[in-house]
Amino acid sequence: MEGILIFDHNNDLIYQNFNDGMRAKMSRHAMDLGLMEDGKNDPRKDIDNNVLIQIFSPLVASQRIMMCQFDNAYTSVQMENNLNLVFDEFLGYLFLQISTKEVDQVRRELGVCICLLKHICGPSIYIIKNSIEKTKTLTSLISTYRKMYQANQGILVEAIEQLLVNADMKNTVVTSLQAATEKLKQDPHSQRSHSIMFVGNKFLSLYSSRQAQELSPADMLFLNIFCQTMDRGEHSKRIESHVVFLQGCANQTTSGCIPHIVHVSKLFDDVFLVLLIEHGNIVLSGNLYDVFFSLHKLQSIHMQMDVENIRSAFDNLEMYVKHTADSLRKIKHNSPEADEVVRVFSLKWDNIRKRYFEYFKASDSALLVKIESNMPMFVDAVKDMFKMLCAECSTLEHGLQRVSDIADMVEEKLTEVFNFLQVKSQKNFCMGSYLEDFPGLVHFIHIDRNNGRIVAPGLDLEDPTNVLKERIWSMVELSRTYLHKGHMSMIWKDVTFSYGYFLWFEDANGTALKPKEFPDFSTISTKPQLIAGILSGDYYQRLIETCFPRTAPSKIRCYELYCVHLGLVTSTNVLEHCRRLAVTITDLTGKPFDIICCCTAPHSPVAYCEQNSNTSKQEEALLEEINKQFSIVELFP
């Protein structure tokens, strides 16, 4: 049973998403409270918003007080019948998920929900309240994510699987995508664009125009989930077109909120062509994105009655409003409606700015009441301008014939390799070719956190007797627990398998880097809470910044490696296999990097654990050497 609720600043419910079990439970609870008549509710339809508001209003109000007045909001509440309630917040909107799953998993899902909503609405979360299309899209995206999390290794570790093909195949695909991009550029409104090809849930290739903003790993993962969602729709079309907001890479000045028109074309079964076109003025959208955040910060300070920090928060808002005004002056508006929203925005800002300066001059708390009464009108002006100039696209259907022609062209170029791509979509490669070189190796997952790609053998998910899949998912969840505590290398065993997890860093030349400190995020209070992955915020970017505080994050590369061996394989062989796997994966991907996850390259603490004490002399010597260089944690004493 699970459900997601979103409340706005006024504690009105703007979104609900219950599965059948939770909807039935909430309906019974509403009947017990006398909020619904027995038998009057259709179990297939959403529960009336007013009913849910009455049920959850005490909890929501309490959360608001803890968050606004004490800056000490609840993170989760455990209830009867194994129900867990998890909270999160974004720009003043309160997100709540209730589920029978473990708290960490619920927290991850809720963070992904916020990520998906940001990608389809940008900072204007309120749009979800009145847009049936956006509501359906969000619900479908969440459903797709949950299904993929249970079966897809990439979604499990929040990275996208790299489809491995030979050089001739790659050249054929890249040539096709280049031709698609060049044809898009024939439209003067499509100069900044990307052409991407996904095969099932795997990434095949990308071609970008010279002026286009670089996409982040989280953007690529979202687009893959988006393709799978469009394909699973009840009335899926050959070409689906939407406006989405991508974050771009952190090293770009306009990252955070970049509007794009996305056209998803299904060429063959499991083969998708994604055409991305930057929409509108990306500098304006980025500046307005900053206005939303600085405005929310200022409102939060008002609610906390923190008068000492009002001036600095206002100065930040004023700076971003000025940047917005500068970018507006460089844009030609083609409609009186656009001119009007700009005029209202300027008028409301001048009014609110004047009142702030009156307060700063007189320090009269009564003036704060006037400011707070005028603030909602300025907030509405910001929302209206973002909606008109960044979120809406009157020409969304424009150029669909060109998109269809491009899809036909690419499909024709790939006809000869269609069958091959179909097979690869089901299984990238298998472990069979590795058994001779890596005796005892059962599975591995290599993750390049710089581009968000993984290389991993396929899994047989159809075999109900296959216990490997369950063990892999448990392995990843356990490693996250210890990574959060600062352990970047681990080896452990159970009755059947031996497991290894290693995280390491390199510079741009592939030289191993040792962190100056090993962060224990479990003891650090962070807002929002850190979750290992990239959808709820880039955990690995934060890890790099903490481990190398004096080095630009763009100069550091981060990698992860998971290994599963038969339980009889010694720790010595596990470590040795990790070294040689790096070389093998380099051959597969063509990306040079050094593996430094073994004890000969001391870069992080090692957590070692096993359930039996039958350790060979060679292992004992190795562990003794590890003990000299690392702090050893016994996970299963």
C-alpha positions in Angstrom: 0.0 0.0 0.0 1.3 3.4 -0.9 0.2 6.9 -1.7 1.7 10.4 -2.5 0.1 13.7 -1.5 1.3 17.3 -2.4 0.1 20.3 -0.4 0.6 23.9 -1.5 1.6 26.9 0.7 -2.0 27.2 1.9 -2.2 23.5 2.8 -4.6 22.8 -0.1 -4.1 19.4 -1.7 -2.9 19.8 -5.3 -2.0 16.2 -6.1 -2.9 12.7 -4.9 -1.7 9.4 -6.1 -2.9 6.2 -4.3 -2.6 2.6 -5.3 -5.8 0.5 -4.9 -4.9 -0.8 -1.5 -4.1 2.6 0.0 -7.1 4.2 -1.6 -9.4 1.6 -0.1 -7.8 2.1 3.3 -8.1 5.9 3.2 -11.8 5.5 2.1 -12.5 3.2 5.0 -10.8 5.7 7.4 -12.8 8.6 6.0 -16.0 6.6 6.5 -15.1 5.8 10.1 -14.5 9.6 10.7 -17.9 10.4 9.1 -16.3 12.3 6.3 -17.7 10.0 3.6 -20.9 8.0 3.3 -20.5 4.2 3.1 -20.7 3.0 -0.4 -20.8 6.4 -2.0 -17.1 6.4 -3.2 -16.0 4.8 -6.4 -12.9 2.8 -5.5 -11.4 3.5 -9.0 -11.7 7.3 -8.6 -9.6 9.7 -6.6 -10.9 10.5 -3.1 -12.4 14.0 -2.7 -9.6 16.5 -1.9 -11.6 18.1 0.9 -11.8 14.7 2.6 -8.1 14.1 2.5 -7.4 17.7 3.6 -9.5 17.1 6.8 -7.7 13.8 7.4 -4.2 15.1 7.0 -4.6 18.7 8.1 -3.5 18.2 11.8 -0.3 16.5 10.6 0.4 19.0 7.8 -0.2 21.9 10.2 2.2 20.4 12.7 4.8 19.9 10.0 4.5 23.5 8.9 5.0 24.8 12.5 8.0 22.5 13.0 9.4 23.6 9.6 8.7 27.3 9.7 9.0 28.3 13.4 11.6 25.8 14.6 13.4 24.8 11.4 13.2 21.2 12.7 10.7 19.5 10.4 9.7 15.8 10.7 11.5 13.5 8.2 9.4 10.4 8.8 6.7 9.0 11.1 6.3 5.3 11.8 2.7 4.2 12.4 0.7 1.0 13.1 0.4 -1.8 10.6 4.0 -1.2 9.3 3.0 2.1 7.7 5.7 4.7 7.2 5.0 8.4 6.6 7.8 10.3 4.9 8.0 14.1 4.4 9.9 16.3 1.9 9.6 19.9 0.8 10.4 21.9 -2.3 9.8 25.6 -2.7 7.3 25.6 0.1 5.3 22.7 -1.3 4.9 19.8 1.2 5.3 16.3 -0.2 4.1 13.4 1.8 4.3 9.7 1.0 2.7 6.9 3.0 3.8 3.3 2.4 4.5 -0.1 3.8 8.0 0.0 2.3 11.2 0.7 4.3 11.7 4.4 5.2 14.9 4.7 3.1 13.1 3.4 0.0 10.1 5.7 0.6 12.4 8.7 1.0 14.1 7.8 -2.2 10.8 7.5 -4.1 9.6 10.8 -2.7 12.8 12.5 -3.8 12.3 11.0 -7.3 8.7 12.3 -7.4 10.0 15.8 -6.7 12.6 15.3 -9.5 10.1 14.2 -12.0 7.7 17.0 -11.1 10.5 19.6 -11.5 11.3 18.1 -15.0 7.7 18.5 -16.2 6.7 21.7 -14.4 9.9 23.5 -13.6 9.7 25.7 -10.4 6.0 26.3 -11.0 4.8 23.3 -9.1 1.3 24.9 -8.7 0.6 24.0 -12.4 0.0 20.4 -11.4 -3.2 21.6 -9.6 -5.1 22.6 -12.7 -3.5 20.6 -15.4 -5.0 17.2 -16.1 -2.3 16.5 -18.6 0.5 17.2 -16.2 -1.2 15.2 -13.4 -1.5 12.2 -15.6 2.1 12.5 -16.8 3.4 12.7 -13.3 1.3 9.7 -12.2 2.5 7.7 -15.2 6.2 8.7 -14.6 6.0 7.6 -11.0 4.4 4.2 -12.0 7.1 3.6 -14.6 9.9 4.5 -12.2 8.6 2.0 -9.6 8.3 -0.8 -12.2 11.8 -0.1 -13.6 13.3 0.1 -10.1 12.2 -3.5 -9.5 13.7 -4.8 -12.7 16.3 -2.4 -14.1 19.9 -2.2 -12.7 20.3 1.3 -14.1 17.4 2.7 -12.2 18.5 0.8 -9.1 21.8 2.7 -9.0 20.4 5.8 -10.7 22.5 5.6 -13.8 21.7 4.6 -17.4 23.0 1.4 -19.0 25.4 2.0 -21.9 24.5 -0.2 -24.9 27.7 -1.8 -26.1 28.1 -2.1 -29.9 31.0 -2.3 -32.3 32.6 0.7 -34.0 30.7 0.2 -37.3 27.4 0.1 -35.6 28.2 3.1 -33.5 29.3 5.1 -36.6 26.0 4.2 -38.4 23.9 5.4 -35.5 26.0 8.6 -34.9 25.7 9.4 -38.6 22.0 9.0 -38.4 21.7 11.3 -35.4 23.9 13.9 -37.0 21.7 13.9 -40.0 18.7 14.3 -37.7 20.3 17.3 -35.9 21.3 18.9 -39.2 17.7 18.6 -40.5 16.3 20.1 -37.3 18.6 23.1 -37.7 16.9 24.0 -41.0 14.2 25.5 -38.7 15.6 28.8 -37.3 13.9 28.0 -33.9 15.7 24.7 -33.6 19.3 25.7 -33.7 20.1 24.4 -30.2 19.2 20.8 -30.2 20.1 17.2 -29.3 19.3 13.9 -31.0 19.4 10.9 -28.7 18.8 7.2 -29.3 17.6 4.8 -26.6 17.3 1.1 -27.1 14.8 -0.1 -24.5 16.1 1.2 -21.2 19.6 1.5 -22.5 21.5 4.5 -23.9 23.0 4.1 -27.4 24.2 7.4 -28.7 23.8 11.2 -28.5 24.6 14.0 -31.1 24.3 17.7 -30.0 24.4 20.9 -32.0 27.3 23.2 -31.2 25.3 25.8 -29.3 23.2 23.3 -27.2 23.6 23.2 -23.4 25.2 20.0 -22.1 22.7 17.5 -20.5 23.3 16.2 -17.0 23.2 12.5 -16.1 19.9 13.1 -14.3 18.5 14.6 -17.5 19.4 11.6 -19.5 17.9 9.2 -16.9 14.7 11.3 -16.8 14.5 11.2 -20.6 14.8 7.4 -20.6 12.1 7.0 -17.9 10.0 9.5 -20.0 10.4 7.3 -23.2 9.4 4.2 -21.3 6.4 6.1 -19.9 5.2 7.3 -23.3 5.6 3.8 -24.7 3.4 2.3 -21.9 0.6 4.8 -22.3 -2.9 3.7 -23.1 -3.1 5.8 -26.2 0.6 6.0 -27.2 1.3 7.7 -30.5 4.3 7.3 -32.8 5.4 10.8 -31.9 4.8 12.3 -28.5 5.6 16.0 -27.9 5.9 17.8 -24.6 7.6 20.8 -22.9 10.1 19.6 -20.2 12.6 21.4 -18.0 16.1 20.0 -17.9 18.8 21.0 -15.4 21.9 20.9 -17.6 25.4 20.3 -16.2 26.5 22.1 -13.1 29.5 23.7 -14.8 27.2 25.8 -17.1 26.1 29.3 -16.1 22.5 28.6 -17.3 22.0 25.3 -15.5 19.1 24.5 -13.3 16.0 25.1 -15.5 16.4 24.9 -19.2 13.0 24.6 -21.1 13.0 22.1 -23.9 10.6 20.8 -26.5 10.9 17.0 -26.5 9.7 14.8 -29.4 9.8 11.1 -28.7 9.5 8.9 -31.8 9.2 5.1 -31.6 11.1 3.8 -34.6 10.9 0.1 -34.0 10.0 -2.0 -31.0 12.1 -0.7 -28.1 14.1 1.7 -30.3 13.4 5.4 -29.5 14.6 8.6 -31.2 14.5 11.6 -28.9 14.7 15.1 -30.4 15.3 17.8 -27.9 15.0 21.5 -28.8 15.9 24.3 -26.4 12.8 26.5 -26.0 12.6 30.2 -25.3 15.3 32.2 -23.6 17.3 30.0 -21.4 19.0 32.9 -19.6 15.6 34.3 -18.6 14.3 30.9 -17.4 17.5 30.4 -15.4 17.1 33.8 -13.8 13.5 33.3 -13.0 14.4 29.9 -11.5 16.8 31.8 -9.1 14.0 34.3 -8.3 11.7 31.4 -7.2 14.3 30.1 -4.8 15.4 33.4 -3.4 11.7 34.4 -3.0 10.9 31.2 -1.1 14.0 31.8 1.1 12.8 35.3 2.0 9.2 34.1 2.7 10.6 31.4 5.0 12.6 34.0 6.9 9.4 36.0 7.4 7.5 33.0 8.7 10.4 32.2 11.1 10.3 35.9 12.2 14.1 36.0 11.7 14.4 39.8 11.2 18.2 39.7 11.4 18.4 37.9 8.1 15.7 39.7 6.2 18.1 42.2 4.6 20.5 39.6 3.2 17.7 37.5 1.8 16.1 40.6 0.2 19.4 41.6 -1.3 19.7 38.1 -3.0 16.2 38.4 -4.3 16.9 41.9 -5.6 20.0 40.7 -7.4 18.1 37.9 -9.2 15.2 40.2 -10.1 17.7 42.6 -11.6 19.2 39.8 -13.7 15.7 38.9 -14.8 15.0 42.5 -15.8 18.2 42.7 -17.7 17.4 39.5 -19.7 13.8 40.8 -20.3 15.2 43.9 -22.0 17.0 41.8 -24.5 13.8 39.9 -25.5 11.3 40.9 -28.1 7.8 40.0 -27.0 5.4 39.0 -29.8 2.1 39.3 -28.0 0.3 41.9 -25.9 -0.2 39.2 -23.2 3.5 38.8 -22.8 3.9 42.6 -22.5 1.2 42.6 -19.9 2.8 39.9 -17.6 6.2 41.8 -17.9 4.5 45.1 -17.0 2.7 43.5 -14.0 5.9 41.8 -12.8 7.8 45.1 -12.8 4.9 47.0 -11.1 4.5 44.5 -8.3 8.3 44.3 -7.8 8.6 48.1 -7.6 5.8 48.1 -5.0 7.3 45.4 -2.8 10.8 46.8 -3.1 9.6 50.3 -2.0 8.0 48.8 1.1 11.2 46.9 2.0 13.2 50.0 1.9 10.7 51.7 4.1 11.1 48.9 6.6 14.9 49.0 6.4 14.8 52.8 7.1 12.3 52.7 10.0 12.7 49.2 11.4 9.0 49.2 12.2 7.6 45.7 12.5 4.2 47.0 11.4 5.7 47.5 8.0 6.5 43.8 7.8 2.7 43.1 7.9 2.2 45.3 4.9 5.1 43.6 3.0 3.6 40.1 3.8 0.2 41.2 2.6 1.6 42.4 -0.7 3.9 39.5 -1.2 1.3 37.0 -2.7 0.7 39.5 -5.5 4.3 39.6 -6.5 4.5 35.7 -6.2 1.6 35.4 -8.6 3.3 37.9 -11.0 6.5 35.7 -11.0 4.4 32.6 -11.6 2.4 34.2 -14.5 5.6 35.4 -16.2 7.3 32.1 -15.9 4.2 30.3 -17.3 3.8 32.8 -20.2 7.4 33.2 -21.2 9.0 29.8 -20.3 6.5 27.1 -19.8 4.0 27.6 -22.5 4.7 26.8 -26.1 2.1 27.8 -28.7 4.2 26.2 -31.4 4.5 22.8 -29.8 2.7 21.2 -32.7 4.7 23.3 -35.2 7.2 21.3 -37.1 5.7 17.9 -36.3 5.8 17.0 -40.0 9.5 17.8 -40.0 10.0 15.6 -36.9 8.0 12.8 -38.6 10.2 13.1 -41.7 13.4 13.0 -39.5 12.1 9.9 -37.8 11.4 8.2 -41.2 14.9 9.1 -42.3 16.6 7.7 -39.2 14.4 4.6 -39.3 15.4 3.9 -42.9 19.1 4.3 -42.1 18.8 1.8 -39.2 16.6 -0.8 -41.0 19.5 -3.2 -41.6 20.5 -3.2 -37.9 17.0 -3.3 -36.5 17.0 -7.0 -35.5 20.4 -6.6 -33.8 19.2 -3.6 -31.7 16.1 -5.5 -30.7 18.2 -8.4 -29.3 20.5 -5.9 -27.6 17.6 -4.2 -25.9 16.8 -7.4 -24.0 20.3 -8.3 -23.0 23.3 -6.1 -23.5 25.9 -8.9 -22.9 26.0 -11.9 -20.5 28.5 -13.2 -18.0 29.4 -16.2 -20.1 32.3 -14.5 -21.8 33.8 -13.6 -18.4 33.7 -16.9 -16.7 37.0 -18.1 -18.0 39.0 -14.9 -17.2 37.2 -14.3 -13.9 36.5 -17.7 -12.3 33.9 -17.5 -9.6 32.6 -14.0 -10.7 28.8 -14.1 -10.9 27.9 -10.5 -11.7 29.3 -7.0 -11.7 28.1 -3.4 -12.1 30.5 -0.6 -13.1 29.3 3.0 -12.8 30.9 6.1 -14.2 29.4 8.9 -12.1 30.8 11.6 -14.4 28.4 10.7 -17.3 25.9 8.6 -15.3 26.5 5.4 -17.3 26.8 1.8 -16.1 28.2 -1.4 -17.7 26.7 -4.6 -16.3 25.8 -8.0 -17.7 22.1 -8.7 -18.2 20.0 -10.6 -15.7 17.5 -13.3 -16.3 14.4 -11.7 -14.7 12.0 -14.4 -16.0 13.4 -17.2 -13.9 11.6 -17.3 -10.6 14.3 -19.5 -9.1 17.1 -17.0 -9.8 18.1 -15.6 -6.4 20.8 -13.4 -7.9 18.5 -10.5 -8.7 17.3 -10.3 -5.1 20.9 -10.5 -3.7 22.0 -7.7 -6.1 19.3 -5.3 -5.0 20.1 -6.1 -1.3 23.8 -5.6 -2.0 23.2 -2.1 -3.4 21.0 -1.1 -0.5 23.5 -2.3 2.1 26.4 -0.6 0.4 24.5 2.7 0.5 24.0 2.4 4.2 27.8 2.1 4.8 28.7 4.7 2.1 26.6 7.2 4.0 28.7 6.5 7.0 31.9 7.1 5.1 33.0 3.6 4.0 33.9 3.7 0.3 35.2 0.1 0.1 33.5 -3.0 1.4 33.8 -6.8 1.1 31.3 -9.1 2.8 29.8 -12.6 2.5 26.7 -14.6 3.1 26.1 -18.3 2.8 26.0 -18.3 -1.0 27.9 -15.3 -2.4 30.8 -12.9 -1.7 30.1 -9.2 -2.4 32.4 -6.3 -3.0 31.7 -2.5 -3.3 34.3 0.1 -4.2 34.1 3.8 -4.8 37.2 5.8 -5.9 38.3 9.1 -7.4 40.6 10.1 -10.2 41.8 13.4 -11.8 41.4 14.2 -15.4 44.5 12.3 -16.3 43.3 9.1 -14.6 45.6 9.4 -11.6 44.2 8.0 -8.4 43.3 10.6 -5.8 43.1 10.1 -2.1 40.4 12.1 -0.2 41.6 14.5 2.5 38.7 13.4 4.7 36.1 10.7 4.7 32.6 12.2 5.3 30.1 10.6 7.5 26.9 12.0 6.2 24.9 10.0 8.7 26.1 12.5 11.4 25.8 15.6 9.3 22.5 17.5 9.2 21.9 18.4 5.5 18.8 19.9 3.9 17.6 18.4 1.8 18.7 15.0 3.1 21.4 13.3 1.1 20.3 10.2 -0.8 22.9 8.1 -2.7 22.0 8.7 -6.4 21.4 11.6 -8.8 17.6 12.0 -9.1 17.1 13.5 -5.6 20.2 15.7 -5.9 23.7 14.7 -7.1 25.0 12.8 -4.1 28.3 12.1 -5.8 28.9 15.8 -6.6 28.4 16.6 -2.9 30.8 13.7 -2.0 33.5 15.1 -4.3 33.1 18.6 -2.9 33.4 17.2 0.7 36.4 15.0 0.0 38.3 17.5 -2.1 37.2 21.0 -0.8 40.0 22.9 -2.5 39.7 21.3 -6.0 37.1 22.2 -8.6 34.5 19.3 -8.8 34.7 19.3 -12.6 38.3 18.1 -12.3 37.5 15.1 -10.2 36.1 11.8 -11.6 34.1 9.4 -9.5 33.6 5.6 -10.2 31.8 2.8 -8.5 32.1 -1.0 -8.9 30.0 -3.8 -7.5 31.1 -7.4 -7.7 29.3 -10.7 -6.8 31.4 -13.9 -6.5 30.6 -17.4 -5.4 31.0 -17.6 -1.7 34.1 -19.9 -1.9 36.1 -17.2 -3.8 38.7 -15.7 -1.5 39.0 -12.0 -0.7 42.4 -12.0 -2.5 40.7 -13.1 -5.7 37.9 -10.6 -5.3 40.4 -7.7 -5.1 42.5 -9.0 -8.0 39.4 -9.4 -10.2 38.4 -5.8 -9.4 41.7 -4.6 -10.8 41.4 -6.7 -14.0 37.7 -5.8 -14.5 38.8 -2.2 -14.8 41.0 -3.0 -17.8 38.2 -5.1 -19.4 35.6 -2.4 -19.0 38.1 0.1 -20.5 38.3 -2.1 -23.6 34.5 -2.3 -23.8 33.8 1.4 -23.4 36.9 2.9 -24.7 37.2 5.2 -21.7 40.5 5.2 -19.8 40.5 5.0 -16.1 42.4 3.3 -13.3 40.9 1.0 -10.7 42.1 2.0 -7.2 39.6 0.1 -5.1 42.1 -2.3 -3.7 44.2 -2.2 -0.6 47.3 -1.3 -2.6 45.8 2.2 -3.2 44.7 3.5 0.2 42.0 6.0 -0.6 39.1 5.2 1.7 38.1 3.0 4.7 37.3 -0.6 4.0 34.4 -2.4 5.6 35.1 -6.2 5.6 32.6 -8.7 6.7 31.9 -12.4 6.5 29.7 -15.0 8.2 32.3 -17.8 8.6 35.8 -17.8 10.0 37.4 -20.2 7.5 40.0 -17.8 6.3 43.1 -18.9 4.4 46.6 -17.9 5.4 46.7 -15.8 2.2 43.5 -14.0 3.2 44.8 -13.5 6.7 47.9 -11.9 5.4 45.9 -9.7 3.0 43.5 -8.6 5.8 46.5 -7.9 8.1 47.9 -5.6 5.4 44.4 -4.0 4.9 44.3 -3.4 8.7 47.5 -1.5 8.6 46.1 1.0 6.1 42.4 1.1 6.7 39.8 1.1 9.4 38.1 -2.3 9.2 34.4 -2.6 10.0 33.0 -6.0 10.7 29.5 -5.9 9.3 28.3 -9.3 10.4 30.2 -10.3 13.6 
